[in-house]
Amino acid sequence: AGEILGVAGLVGAGRTETLRRIFGLDDARAGAITLRDKTFLLGRRHHHPGDSLAIGMSLMSENRKEEGLAIDLPIRNNISFSSLPKFSDRWGRLKLGKEMREVTQVADRVAIKYANIIDPVVALSGGNQQKVALARVLLDGSRILLLDEPTRGIDVLSKVEIYNLIGELAVQGCAIILVSSYLPELFGICDALAVMYRGHMSPV
C-alpha cells in the first residue's frame, strides 16, 4: 500500500500479459495472488475480473478504444460501468441521482474537459478519453490499481495531471503497478522498478 511499482521492458516482453493475468482477463497456467493473508489462485477456473473487482483491484487497459472504453456511449456510463452495484438497490434498480452526483465528482477530480456528461466519449480528445478510463477506476473504489500505459498518446499537460493524480492515490494508500514504455516516466513517479524480459521479471 502506498507504493508505485513500475514495470519496464520492450514490447512483447510480457508486461501487459502479466497485468491481464493478474486481473483475470487472460488465463494463466499457474500462479496465485496473496492479499491481506488470503491467497487467490490464478487461472480461468479460479479467478475472473469480477473476482478482482470484489477484492478491490482494477485494471486500466492500454487499449482504451477497444477495451478500456465504450467510446460511442456517454461519458457518464463509461465512468460508472464498473460501479453499478454500488448505485443499485436490493431489487437491482439504479439510483440515477446518486450515480450522476458521484460520476460528476470524479470527473471533476480528474479534470475531464467536457461540454455535457452525457456526450459520447468519442467526442473527447485523447487525453480526456484517458481521464475517463482513469475516472472509472477511481469511482469503483479499488485500492489496487493495475495501470497499463496510462499516458500513452496524450498531450503533455494531460500527462502531468495524470502523474499528479497517480501520486495522490499512492499517498492515500493505493497500491499501484504501472506499466510504461517511457523510462523517464517510470523513473519520475515510481518508488520501485522491475524489468520484464522474455516473460520474466527482474527487480532493479
TORPA-4810 file (N, C-alpha, C, O; in nm, 3 decimals):
<nodes>
NODE_1_0.085_-0.120_0.000_0.000_0.000_0.000_0.088_0.124_0.000_0.187_0.132_0.073_A
NODE_2_0.051_0.223_-0.084_0.126_0.347_-0.089_0.246_0.343_-0.181_0.319_0.442_-0.190_G
NODE_3_0.268_0.232_-0.248_0.386_0.219_-0.335_0.343_0.213_-0.482_0.240_0.153_-0.516_E
NODE_4_0.423_0.276_-0.567_0.405_0.266_-0.712_0.518_0.180_-0.766_0.634_0.219_-0.763_I
NODE_5_0.484_0.063_-0.815_0.581_-0.027_-0.876_0.576_-0.010_-1.027_0.473_-0.035_-1.089_L
NODE_6_0.686_0.033_-1.086_0.694_0.049_-1.230_0.743_-0.078_-1.296_0.830_-0.147_-1.243_G
NODE_7_0.686_-0.109_-1.411_0.728_-0.228_-1.487_0.771_-0.181_-1.626_0.690_-0.130_-1.703_V
NODE_8_0.899_-0.199_-1.655_0.957_-0.160_-1.783_0.981_-0.284_-1.868_0.963_-0.397_-1.824_A
NODE_9_1.023_-0.260_-1.992_1.053_-0.371_-2.082_1.012_-0.340_-2.224_0.930_-0.250_-2.247_G
NODE_10_1.067_-0.413_-2.319_1.033_-0.393_-2.458_0.893_-0.447_-2.488_0.840_-0.530_-2.413_L
NODE_11_0.834_-0.399_-2.597_0.705_-0.452_-2.641_0.720_-0.603_-2.667_0.813_-0.645_-2.735_V
NODE_12_0.629_-0.681_-2.613_0.636_-0.826_-2.629_0.709_-0.897_-2.517_0.720_-1.020_-2.518_G
NODE_13_0.759_-0.820_-2.420_0.834_-0.882_-2.310_0.743_-0.949_-2.207_0.790_-1.030_-2.127_A
NODE_14_0.614_-0.916_-2.210_0.521_-0.980_-2.118_0.461_-0.888_-2.014_0.396_-0.934_-1.920_G
NODE_15_0.482_-0.756_-2.028_0.431_-0.662_-1.927_0.278_-0.663_-1.923_0.217_-0.685_-1.819_R
NODE_16_0.217_-0.637_-2.039_0.071_-0.633_-2.046_0.010_-0.769_-2.013_-0.091_-0.777_-1.943_T
NODE_17_0.072_-0.874_-2.063_0.020_-1.009_-2.037_0.016_-1.040_-1.888_-0.076_-1.105_-1.839_E
NODE_18_0.118_-0.992_-1.815_0.122_-1.016_-1.671_0.005_-0.947_-1.600_-0.061_-1.007_-1.516_T
NODE_19_-0.019_-0.821_-1.635_-0.131_-0.749_-1.572_-0.265_-0.815_-1.604_-0.351_-0.828_-1.517_L
NODE_20_-0.281_-0.856_-1.730_-0.409_-0.916_-1.770_-0.434_-1.048_-1.696_-0.548_-1.079_-1.664_R
NODE_21_-0.330_-1.124_-1.670_-0.346_-1.249_-1.598_-0.373_-1.226_-1.450_-0.453_-1.297_-1.389_R
NODE_22_-0.306_-1.126_-1.393_-0.333_-1.093_-1.253_-0.479_-1.052_-1.237_-0.545_-1.090_-1.140_I
NODE_23_-0.530_-0.973_-1.332_-0.667_-0.923_-1.321_-0.770_-1.030_-1.354_-0.885_-1.019_-1.312_F
NODE_24_-0.731_-1.131_-1.429_-0.822_-1.239_-1.463_-0.880_-1.230_-1.603_-0.969_-1.307_-1.638_G
NODE_25_-0.830_-1.137_-1.686_-0.880_-1.126_-1.823_-0.831_-1.240_-1.911_-0.906_-1.292_-1.994_L
NODE_26_-0.707_-1.280_-1.891_-0.649_-1.390_-1.969_-0.617_-1.505_-1.875_-0.593_-1.485_-1.756_D
NODE_27_-0.617_-1.625_-1.929_-0.592_-1.742_-1.847_-0.444_-1.752_-1.811_-0.357_-1.708_-1.886_D
NODE_28_-0.417_-1.809_-1.697_-0.280_-1.835_-1.652_-0.266_-1.984_-1.623_-0.358_-2.046_-1.569_A
NODE_29_-0.153_-2.039_-1.658_-0.132_-2.183_-1.633_-0.122_-2.212_-1.484_-0.166_-2.317_-1.437_R
NODE_30_-0.062_-2.119_-1.410_-0.045_-2.138_-1.266_-0.018_-2.002_-1.203_0.004_-1.903_-1.273_A
NODE_31_-0.020_-1.999_-1.071_0.011_-1.876_-1.000_-0.096_-1.841_-0.898_-0.203_-1.901_-0.896_G
NODE_32_-0.065_-1.744_-0.814_-0.158_-1.704_-0.709_-0.129_-1.560_-0.668_-0.018_-1.509_-0.686_A
NODE_33_-0.230_-1.495_-0.612_-0.217_-1.363_-0.553_-0.239_-1.378_-0.403_-0.336_-1.441_-0.361_I
NODE_34_-0.150_-1.321_-0.324_-0.170_-1.317_-0.179_-0.200_-1.174_-0.139_-0.121_-1.084_-0.164_T
NODE_35_-0.314_-1.155_-0.076_-0.360_-1.022_-0.039_-0.418_-1.028_0.101_-0.515_-1.099_0.126_L
NODE_36_-0.357_-0.953_0.193_-0.403_-0.949_0.332_-0.424_-1.091_0.388_-0.529_-1.124_0.443_R
NODE_37_-0.321_-1.173_0.372_-0.317_-1.310_0.426_-0.416_-1.405_0.360_-0.437_-1.516_0.409_D
NODE_38_-0.478_-1.363_0.249_-0.565_-1.453_0.173_-0.500_-1.481_0.038_-0.442_-1.391_-0.023_K
NODE_39_-0.511_-1.603_-0.009_-0.450_-1.643_-0.135_-0.558_-1.673_-0.238_-0.654_-1.745_-0.210_T
NODE_40_-0.540_-1.615_-0.357_-0.635_-1.635_-0.467_-0.560_-1.701_-0.582_-0.463_-1.646_-0.633_F
NODE_41_-0.605_-1.818_-0.623_-0.541_-1.889_-0.733_-0.574_-1.820_-0.865_-0.687_-1.775_-0.886_L
NODE_42_-0.475_-1.814_-0.954_-0.498_-1.761_-1.087_-0.543_-1.872_-1.181_-0.539_-1.990_-1.145_L
NODE_43_-0.585_-1.834_-1.300_-0.637_-1.931_-1.395_-0.786_-1.911_-1.410_-0.854_-1.877_-1.313_G
NODE_44_-0.839_-1.931_-1.530_-0.978_-1.901_-1.560_-1.077_-1.979_-1.474_-1.188_-1.933_-1.448_R
NODE_45_-1.037_-2.097_-1.429_-1.128_-2.174_-1.344_-1.141_-2.115_-1.204_-1.236_-2.142_-1.132_R
NODE_46_-1.041_-2.032_-1.167_-1.037_-1.983_-1.030_-1.063_-1.832_-1.019_-1.124_-1.787_-0.922_H
NODE_47_-1.017_-1.755_-1.118_-1.008_-1.610_-1.099_-1.060_-1.537_-1.223_-1.012_-1.559_-1.334_H
NODE_48_-1.161_-1.450_-1.203_-1.221_-1.374_-1.311_-1.211_-1.224_-1.278_-1.186_-1.188_-1.164_H
NODE_49_-1.231_-1.137_-1.378_-1.229_-0.993_-1.349_-1.325_-0.953_-1.237_-1.294_-0.864_-1.158_P
NODE_50_-1.442_-1.018_-1.231_-1.536_-0.987_-1.123_-1.478_-1.017_-0.986_-1.506_-0.946_-0.889_G
NODE_51_-1.395_-1.123_-0.978_-1.329_-1.155_-0.852_-1.230_-1.045_-0.815_-1.218_-1.008_-0.698_D
NODE_52_-1.159_-0.993_-0.916_-1.062_-0.885_-0.890_-1.132_-0.761_-0.838_-1.087_-0.699_-0.742_S
NODE_53_-1.241_-0.724_-0.903_-1.316_-0.606_-0.857_-1.367_-0.626_-0.715_-1.370_-0.531_-0.636_L
NODE_54_-1.407_-0.748_-0.683_-1.461_-0.778_-0.549_-1.356_-0.762_-0.440_-1.389_-0.729_-0.326_A
NODE_55_-1.228_-0.786_-0.474_-1.122_-0.770_-0.373_-1.056_-0.633_-0.382_-0.955_-0.608_-0.315_I
NODE_56_-1.113_-0.544_-0.465_-1.061_-0.408_-0.471_-0.947_-0.387_-0.567_-0.859_-0.306_-0.542_G
NODE_57_-0.948_-0.460_-0.678_-0.843_-0.448_-0.779_-0.904_-0.408_-0.913_-1.002_-0.469_-0.957_M
NODE_58_-0.847_-0.305_-0.977_-0.896_-0.260_-1.107_-0.783_-0.252_-1.208_-0.667_-0.229_-1.173_S
NODE_59_-0.819_-0.271_-1.335_-0.723_-0.264_-1.445_-0.761_-0.151_-1.539_-0.877_-0.138_-1.579_L
NODE_60_-0.663_-0.069_-1.574_-0.679_0.032_-1.678_-0.603_-0.018_-1.799_-0.480_-0.020_-1.799_M
NODE_61_-0.675_-0.059_-1.903_-0.616_-0.123_-2.019_-0.534_-0.025_-2.102_-0.563_0.094_-2.106_S
NODE_62_-0.430_-0.077_-2.169_-0.350_0.006_-2.259_-0.429_0.042_-2.385_-0.398_0.142_-2.450_E
NODE_63_-0.529_-0.037_-2.419_-0.606_-0.016_-2.541_-0.740_0.048_-2.506_-0.842_-0.021_-2.497_N
NODE_64_-0.739_0.179_-2.487_-0.860_0.244_-2.436_-0.975_0.239_-2.535_-1.091_0.230_-2.493_R
NODE_65_-0.947_0.243_-2.666_-1.055_0.250_-2.764_-1.126_0.116_-2.785_-1.244_0.114_-2.819_K
NODE_66_-1.056_0.006_-2.764_-1.117_-0.124_-2.787_-1.152_-0.198_-2.659_-1.244_-0.280_-2.658_E
NODE_67_-1.079_-0.170_-2.550_-1.104_-0.241_-2.423_-1.137_-0.150_-2.307_-1.223_-0.182_-2.225_E
NODE_68_-1.070_-0.036_-2.299_-1.085_0.050_-2.182_-1.213_0.131_-2.180_-1.262_0.168_-2.073_G
NODE_69_-1.266_0.160_-2.299_-1.383_0.247_-2.308_-1.482_0.196_-2.411_-1.445_0.128_-2.507_L
NODE_70_-1.609_0.230_-2.390_-1.711_0.212_-2.493_-1.730_0.350_-2.554_-1.815_0.427_-2.510_A
NODE_71_-1.649_0.382_-2.656_-1.633_0.522_-2.697_-1.758_0.584_-2.759_-1.769_0.706_-2.765_I
NODE_72_-1.853_0.504_-2.804_-1.976_0.559_-2.860_-2.083_0.585_-2.755_-2.188_0.641_-2.785_D
NODE_73_-2.057_0.543_-2.632_-2.153_0.563_-2.524_-2.116_0.687_-2.441_-2.003_0.736_-2.452_L
NODE_74_-2.208_0.738_-2.361_-2.182_0.862_-2.286_-2.067_0.852_-2.187_-2.034_0.744_-2.137_P
NODE_75_-2.008_0.966_-2.160_-1.902_0.976_-2.059_-1.952_0.920_-1.926_-1.882_0.843_-1.860_I
NODE_76_-2.072_0.958_-1.889_-2.132_0.916_-1.762_-2.131_0.764_-1.747_-2.087_0.711_-1.645_R
NODE_77_-2.178_0.694_-1.849_-2.187_0.548_-1.841_-2.049_0.484_-1.837_-2.028_0.385_-1.767_N
NODE_78_-1.956_0.539_-1.913_-1.821_0.482_-1.914_-1.755_0.490_-1.777_-1.681_0.401_-1.736_N
NODE_79_-1.783_0.598_-1.706_-1.724_0.614_-1.573_-1.789_0.519_-1.473_-1.721_0.469_-1.383_I
NODE_80_-1.918_0.495_-1.486_-1.989_0.419_-1.382_-2.004_0.270_-1.411_-2.055_0.196_-1.326_S
NODE_81_-1.962_0.222_-1.529_-1.983_0.082_-1.565_-1.938_-0.016_-1.457_-2.010_-0.110_-1.425_F
NODE_82_-1.818_0.006_-1.401_-1.763_-0.090_-1.304_-1.824_-0.074_-1.165_-1.799_-0.155_-1.076_S
NODE_83_-1.902_0.030_-1.147_-1.952_0.063_-1.013_-2.103_0.050_-1.000_-2.158_0.093_-0.899_S
NODE_84_-2.171_-0.007_-1.098_-2.317_-0.011_-1.094_-2.376_-0.077_-0.969_-2.479_-0.031_-0.920_L
NODE_85_-2.313_-0.183_-0.915_-2.371_-0.242_-0.793_-2.385_-0.143_-0.677_-2.480_-0.152_-0.599_P
NODE_86_-2.291_-0.048_-0.666_-2.299_0.046_-0.554_-2.411_0.148_-0.573_-2.449_0.216_-0.478_K
NODE_87_-2.464_0.158_-0.695_-2.575_0.251_-0.721_-2.708_0.178_-0.736_-2.807_0.238_-0.778_F
NODE_88_-2.712_0.051_-0.701_-2.835_-0.029_-0.716_-2.897_-0.056_-0.580_-2.827_-0.073_-0.480_S
NODE_89_-3.030_-0.062_-0.576_-3.096_-0.103_-0.453_-3.108_-0.256_-0.452_-3.057_-0.322_-0.542_D
NODE_90_-3.175_-0.309_-0.353_-3.178_-0.456_-0.339_-3.259_-0.524_-0.448_-3.251_-0.646_-0.464_R
NODE_91_-3.338_-0.447_-0.524_-3.413_-0.504_-0.636_-3.341_-0.483_-0.769_-3.392_-0.520_-0.875_W
NODE_92_-3.222_-0.424_-0.764_-3.144_-0.404_-0.885_-3.175_-0.276_-0.960_-3.127_-0.255_-1.071_G
NODE_93_-3.255_-0.189_-0.900_-3.289_-0.063_-0.966_-3.179_0.039_-0.938_-3.132_0.052_-0.825_R
NODE_94_-3.139_0.113_-1.043_-3.031_0.211_-1.029_-3.081_0.339_-0.963_-3.189_0.389_-0.994_L
NODE_95_-2.999_0.391_-0.871_-3.024_0.522_-0.811_-2.953_0.625_-0.898_-2.837_0.659_-0.873_K
NODE_96_-3.023_0.674_-0.999_-2.961_0.755_-1.102_-2.910_0.889_-1.049_-2.809_0.940_-1.098_L
NODE_97_-2.978_0.945_-0.952_-2.933_1.071_-0.895_-2.798_1.056_-0.825_-2.708_1.138_-0.843_G
NODE_98_-2.786_0.950_-0.745_-2.661_0.925_-0.675_-2.549_0.896_-0.775_-2.437_0.944_-0.760_K
NODE_99_-2.582_0.817_-0.878_-2.482_0.787_-0.981_-2.431_0.915_-1.047_-2.311_0.934_-1.061_E
NODE_100_-2.523_1.002_-1.086_-2.484_1.126_-1.152_-2.396_1.213_-1.063_-2.298_1.271_-1.110_M
NODE_101_-2.431_1.223_-0.935_-2.352_1.306_-0.843_-2.210_1.254_-0.831_-2.115_1.331_-0.840_R
NODE_102_-2.195_1.124_-0.811_-2.061_1.069_-0.789_-1.979_1.067_-0.918_-1.858_1.088_-0.915_E
NODE_103_-2.046_1.042_-1.031_-1.975_1.046_-1.159_-1.923_1.187_-1.185_-1.808_1.204_-1.227_V
NODE_104_-2.006_1.288_-1.160_-1.964_1.426_-1.182_-1.848_1.464_-1.090_-1.756_1.534_-1.131_T
NODE_105_-1.854_1.418_-0.966_-1.746_1.449_-0.871_-1.613_1.391_-0.917_-1.510_1.459_-0.913_Q
NODE_106_-1.613_1.265_-0.960_-1.487_1.203_-1.001_-1.439_1.260_-1.134_-1.319_1.269_-1.157_V
NODE_107_-1.532_1.298_-1.223_-1.493_1.362_-1.349_-1.424_1.495_-1.322_-1.326_1.530_-1.388_A
NODE_108_-1.476_1.571_-1.224_-1.413_1.698_-1.186_-1.277_1.673_-1.120_-1.183_1.749_-1.140_D
NODE_109_-1.268_1.567_-1.043_-1.143_1.536_-0.973_-1.029_1.509_-1.070_-0.915_1.551_-1.045_R
NODE_110_-1.057_1.441_-1.180_-0.951_1.411_-1.277_-0.945_1.515_-1.388_-0.870_1.500_-1.484_V
NODE_111_-1.026_1.622_-1.374_-1.022_1.737_-1.465_-1.054_1.701_-1.610_-0.986_1.744_-1.703_A
NODE_112_-1.161_1.621_-1.628_-1.207_1.590_-1.764_-1.274_1.715_-1.821_-1.360_1.776_-1.756_I
NODE_113_-1.235_1.752_-1.941_-1.295_1.869_-2.007_-1.404_1.821_-2.103_-1.375_1.758_-2.204_K
NODE_114_-1.530_1.850_-2.069_-1.643_1.805_-2.149_-1.751_1.912_-2.150_-1.759_1.996_-2.060_Y
NODE_115_-1.833_1.908_-2.255_-1.945_2.003_-2.262_-2.063_1.953_-2.180_-2.128_2.030_-2.110_A
NODE_116_-2.090_1.821_-2.190_-2.201_1.761_-2.118_-2.162_1.618_-2.080_-2.106_1.545_-2.162_N
NODE_117_-2.192_1.580_-1.958_-2.152_1.448_-1.908_-2.218_1.334_-1.986_-2.174_1.219_-1.978_I
NODE_118_-2.325_1.366_-2.062_-2.390_1.261_-2.140_-2.342_1.260_-2.287_-2.394_1.184_-2.369_I
NODE_119_-2.242_1.343_-2.319_-2.182_1.338_-2.452_-2.108_1.205_-2.470_-2.059_1.149_-2.372_D
NODE_120_-2.098_1.154_-2.594_-2.021_1.031_-2.615_-1.873_1.054_-2.593_-1.821_1.162_-2.620_P
NODE_121_-1.805_0.953_-2.546_-1.662_0.963_-2.519_-1.583_0.995_-2.645_-1.480_1.061_-2.639_V
NODE_122_-1.632_0.948_-2.760_-1.561_0.970_-2.886_-1.546_1.119_-2.918_-1.459_1.156_-2.996_V
NODE_123_-1.629_1.203_-2.858_-1.622_1.347_-2.883_-1.507_1.414_-2.808_-1.477_1.530_-2.834_A
NODE_124_-1.444_1.342_-2.717_-1.337_1.399_-2.635_-1.200_1.382_-2.702_-1.183_1.298_-2.791_L
NODE_125_-1.104_1.463_-2.658_-0.966_1.447_-2.703_-0.907_1.319_-2.643_-0.965_1.261_-2.551_S
NODE_126_-0.793_1.276_-2.696_-0.730_1.155_-2.645_-0.696_1.163_-2.497_-0.714_1.066_-2.423_G
NODE_127_-0.647_1.279_-2.455_-0.614_1.295_-2.313_-0.735_1.285_-2.224_-0.728_1.225_-2.117_G
NODE_128_-0.846_1.345_-2.266_-0.968_1.339_-2.186_-1.031_1.200_-2.189_-1.093_1.159_-2.091_N
NODE_129_-1.017_1.128_-2.300_-1.062_0.989_-2.304_-0.985_0.906_-2.201_-1.043_0.823_-2.132_Q
NODE_130_-0.855_0.930_-2.193_-0.774_0.856_-2.096_-0.816_0.890_-1.953_-0.815_0.803_-1.866_Q
NODE_131_-0.853_1.014_-1.930_-0.900_1.053_-1.797_-1.033_0.985_-1.763_-1.058_0.952_-1.647_K
NODE_132_-1.117_0.964_-1.863_-1.243_0.892_-1.839_-1.213_0.750_-1.794_-1.276_0.699_-1.701_V
NODE_133_-1.115_0.685_-1.860_-1.076_0.549_-1.821_-1.023_0.547_-1.678_-1.051_0.454_-1.602_A
NODE_134_-0.947_0.649_-1.641_-0.894_0.656_-1.505_-1.005_0.686_-1.405_-1.004_0.634_-1.294_L
NODE_135_-1.100_0.770_-1.443_-1.213_0.802_-1.355_-1.293_0.678_-1.323_-1.339_0.661_-1.210_A
NODE_136_-1.311_0.589_-1.421_-1.382_0.464_-1.397_-1.314_0.383_-1.288_-1.381_0.327_-1.200_R
NODE_137_-1.182_0.376_-1.293_-1.105_0.302_-1.193_-1.121_0.366_-1.055_-1.132_0.296_-0.954_V
NODE_138_-1.122_0.498_-1.052_-1.134_0.568_-0.923_-1.272_0.551_-0.861_-1.285_0.533_-0.740_L
NODE_139_-1.376_0.555_-0.945_-1.512_0.550_-0.893_-1.544_0.416_-0.829_-1.621_0.411_-0.733_L
NODE_140_-1.486_0.308_-0.879_-1.521_0.179_-0.820_-1.453_0.156_-0.685_-1.478_0.055_-0.619_D
NODE_141_-1.366_0.250_-0.644_-1.310_0.246_-0.510_-1.199_0.144_-0.489_-1.165_0.113_-0.375_G
NODE_142_-1.142_0.093_-0.595_-1.036_-0.008_-0.582_-0.912_0.052_-0.515_-0.881_0.170_-0.533_S
NODE_143_-0.844_-0.032_-0.439_-0.721_0.011_-0.370_-0.596_-0.050_-0.433_-0.484_-0.015_-0.395_R
NODE_144_-0.616_-0.140_-0.528_-0.503_-0.197_-0.603_-0.527_-0.163_-0.750_-0.625_-0.208_-0.809_I
NODE_145_-0.439_-0.084_-0.807_-0.459_-0.033_-0.942_-0.353_-0.088_-1.036_-0.233_-0.073_-1.011_L
NODE_146_-0.397_-0.150_-1.143_-0.307_-0.201_-1.247_-0.320_-0.106_-1.366_-0.420_-0.110_-1.438_L
NODE_147_-0.221_-0.021_-1.387_-0.229_0.083_-1.489_-0.135_0.049_-1.603_-0.013_0.049_-1.586_L
NODE_148_-0.191_0.020_-1.719_-0.113_-0.020_-1.836_-0.104_0.096_-1.934_-0.202_0.130_-1.999_D
NODE_149_0.014_0.155_-1.945_0.039_0.269_-2.034_-0.066_0.380_-2.014_-0.135_0.418_-2.108_E
NODE_150_-0.078_0.433_-1.891_-0.185_0.529_-1.864_-0.169_0.663_-1.934_-0.265_0.740_-1.941_P
NODE_151_-0.049_0.694_-1.988_-0.031_0.825_-2.054_0.007_0.810_-2.201_0.055_0.906_-2.262_T
NODE_152_-0.013_0.694_-2.258_0.023_0.675_-2.399_-0.067_0.759_-2.491_-0.189_0.757_-2.477_R
NODE_153_-0.004_0.832_-2.584_-0.078_0.902_-2.687_-0.156_1.023_-2.642_-0.254_1.060_-2.707_G
NODE_154_-0.116_1.086_-2.531_-0.190_1.204_-2.485_-0.094_1.322_-2.473_0.028_1.305_-2.476_I
NODE_155_-0.150_1.442_-2.461_-0.069_1.564_-2.459_0.005_1.578_-2.327_-0.027_1.512_-2.228_D
NODE_156_0.105_1.666_-2.328_0.194_1.682_-2.213_0.118_1.727_-2.088_0.142_1.675_-1.979_V
NODE_157_0.026_1.823_-2.102_-0.049_1.872_-1.986_-0.131_1.760_-1.923_-0.135_1.747_-1.801_L
NODE_158_-0.197_1.680_-2.006_-0.276_1.568_-1.953_-0.188_1.467_-1.882_-0.226_1.410_-1.780_S
NODE_159_-0.067_1.446_-1.937_0.026_1.354_-1.872_0.060_1.402_-1.731_0.057_1.324_-1.636_K
NODE_160_0.092_1.530_-1.719_0.128_1.585_-1.588_0.013_1.570_-1.490_0.033_1.535_-1.374_V
NODE_161_-0.109_1.597_-1.536_-0.226_1.584_-1.450_-0.245_1.440_-1.404_-0.280_1.415_-1.288_E
NODE_162_-0.221_1.345_-1.493_-0.235_1.204_-1.457_-0.123_1.162_-1.361_-0.148_1.087_-1.267_I
NODE_163_0.000_1.210_-1.385_0.110_1.181_-1.292_0.075_1.228_-1.152_0.093_1.155_-1.055_Y
NODE_164_0.024_1.351_-1.141_-0.010_1.406_-1.010_-0.120_1.323_-0.942_-0.115_1.300_-0.822_N
NODE_165_-0.217_1.281_-1.020_-0.327_1.202_-0.964_-0.278_1.066_-0.916_-0.319_1.019_-0.810_L
NODE_166_-0.190_1.003_-0.993_-0.134_0.874_-0.951_-0.057_0.890_-0.821_-0.065_0.806_-0.731_I
NODE_167_0.019_1.000_-0.810_0.092_1.027_-0.686_-0.001_1.046_-0.568_0.027_0.997_-0.459_G
NODE_168_-0.112_1.117_-0.589_-0.210_1.138_-0.483_-0.271_1.006_-0.437_-0.291_0.984_-0.318_E
NODE_169_-0.300_0.918_-0.533_-0.360_0.789_-0.499_-0.264_0.705_-0.415_-0.306_0.636_-0.322_L
NODE_170_-0.135_0.712_-0.447_-0.037_0.639_-0.368_-0.030_0.695_-0.225_-0.023_0.619_-0.129_A
NODE_171_-0.031_0.826_-0.213_-0.029_0.889_-0.081_-0.150_0.847_0.001_-0.142_0.834_0.123_V
NODE_172_-0.263_0.827_-0.066_-0.386_0.786_0.002_-0.388_0.636_0.034_-0.486_0.587_0.092_Q
NODE_173_-0.282_0.564_-0.002_-0.271_0.424_0.038_-0.300_0.322_-0.070_-0.305_0.202_-0.040_G
NODE_174_-0.320_0.365_-0.193_-0.341_0.267_-0.301_-0.208_0.199_-0.336_-0.102_0.259_-0.329_C
NODE_175_-0.218_0.074_-0.374_-0.103_0.000_-0.427_-0.115_0.003_-0.579_-0.218_-0.035_-0.633_A
NODE_176_-0.010_0.048_-0.647_-0.019_0.074_-0.791_0.092_0.001_-0.866_0.210_0.011_-0.830_I
NODE_177_0.053_-0.073_-0.969_0.150_-0.130_-1.063_0.133_-0.054_-1.193_0.025_-0.052_-1.252_I
NODE_178_0.241_0.008_-1.239_0.238_0.096_-1.355_0.328_0.043_-1.466_0.450_0.038_-1.450_L
NODE_179_0.268_0.004_-1.576_0.344_-0.041_-1.693_0.362_0.077_-1.788_0.265_0.148_-1.818_V
NODE_180_0.485_0.099_-1.835_0.510_0.208_-1.929_0.629_0.175_-2.017_0.725_0.111_-1.975_S
NODE_181_0.621_0.222_-2.142_0.732_0.209_-2.235_0.828_0.327_-2.224_0.935_0.326_-2.285_S
NODE_182_0.791_0.427_-2.147_0.868_0.551_-2.139_0.946_0.555_-2.007_0.889_0.584_-1.902_Y
NODE_183_1.074_0.524_-2.013_1.154_0.512_-1.892_1.157_0.639_-1.805_1.144_0.628_-1.683_L
NODE_184_1.172_0.759_-1.863_1.170_0.878_-1.776_1.043_0.888_-1.692_1.047_0.936_-1.579_P
NODE_185_0.931_0.842_-1.747_0.805_0.840_-1.672_0.818_0.750_-1.550_0.777_0.788_-1.440_E
NODE_186_0.874_0.632_-1.569_0.889_0.537_-1.458_0.986_0.590_-1.354_0.960_0.582_-1.234_L
NODE_187_1.099_0.644_-1.400_1.198_0.699_-1.306_1.139_0.815_-1.226_1.174_0.835_-1.110_F
NODE_188_1.050_0.891_-1.289_0.999_1.012_-1.226_0.895_0.988_-1.119_0.889_1.065_-1.022_G
NODE_189_0.811_0.883_-1.131_0.699_0.872_-1.037_0.696_0.742_-0.958_0.615_0.728_-0.866_I
NODE_190_0.783_0.645_-0.991_0.775_0.514_-0.925_0.867_0.504_-0.803_0.973_0.566_-0.800_C
NODE_191_0.824_0.426_-0.705_0.905_0.400_-0.586_1.001_0.284_-0.608_1.109_0.279_-0.549_D
NODE_192_0.963_0.191_-0.693_1.045_0.075_-0.725_1.023_0.040_-0.871_0.922_0.077_-0.930_A
NODE_193_1.119_-0.031_-0.929_1.113_-0.060_-1.071_1.152_-0.205_-1.097_1.246_-0.257_-1.037_L
NODE_194_1.078_-0.269_-1.187_1.111_-0.405_-1.231_1.114_-0.405_-1.383_1.049_-0.323_-1.448_A
NODE_195_1.191_-0.498_-1.439_1.205_-0.507_-1.584_1.159_-0.644_-1.631_1.201_-0.747_-1.578_V
NODE_196_1.071_-0.644_-1.732_1.028_-0.769_-1.794_1.118_-0.799_-1.913_1.148_-0.711_-1.994_M
NODE_197_1.162_-0.925_-1.922_1.244_-0.968_-2.035_1.206_-1.110_-2.071_1.229_-1.203_-1.994_Y
NODE_198_1.147_-1.126_-2.191_1.105_-1.256_-2.240_1.019_-1.332_-2.138_1.038_-1.451_-2.113_R
NODE_199_0.925_-1.259_-2.081_0.830_-1.322_-1.991_0.874_-1.337_-1.847_0.800_-1.393_-1.766_G
NODE_200_0.992_-1.289_-1.814_1.043_-1.298_-1.677_1.064_-1.159_-1.620_1.101_-1.066_-1.692_H
NODE_201_1.041_-1.145_-1.492_1.055_-1.015_-1.425_1.175_-1.015_-1.333_1.197_-1.110_-1.258_M
NODE_202_1.252_-0.906_-1.340_1.368_-0.891_-1.252_1.359_-0.754_-1.185_1.337_-0.654_-1.253_S
NODE_203_1.376_-0.748_-1.052_1.376_-0.618_-0.986_1.502_-0.540_-1.017_1.608_-0.598_-1.039_P
NODE_204_1.490_-0.406_-1.018_1.605_-0.320_-1.041_1.652_-0.264_-0.907_1.748_-0.188_-0.902_V
</nodes>
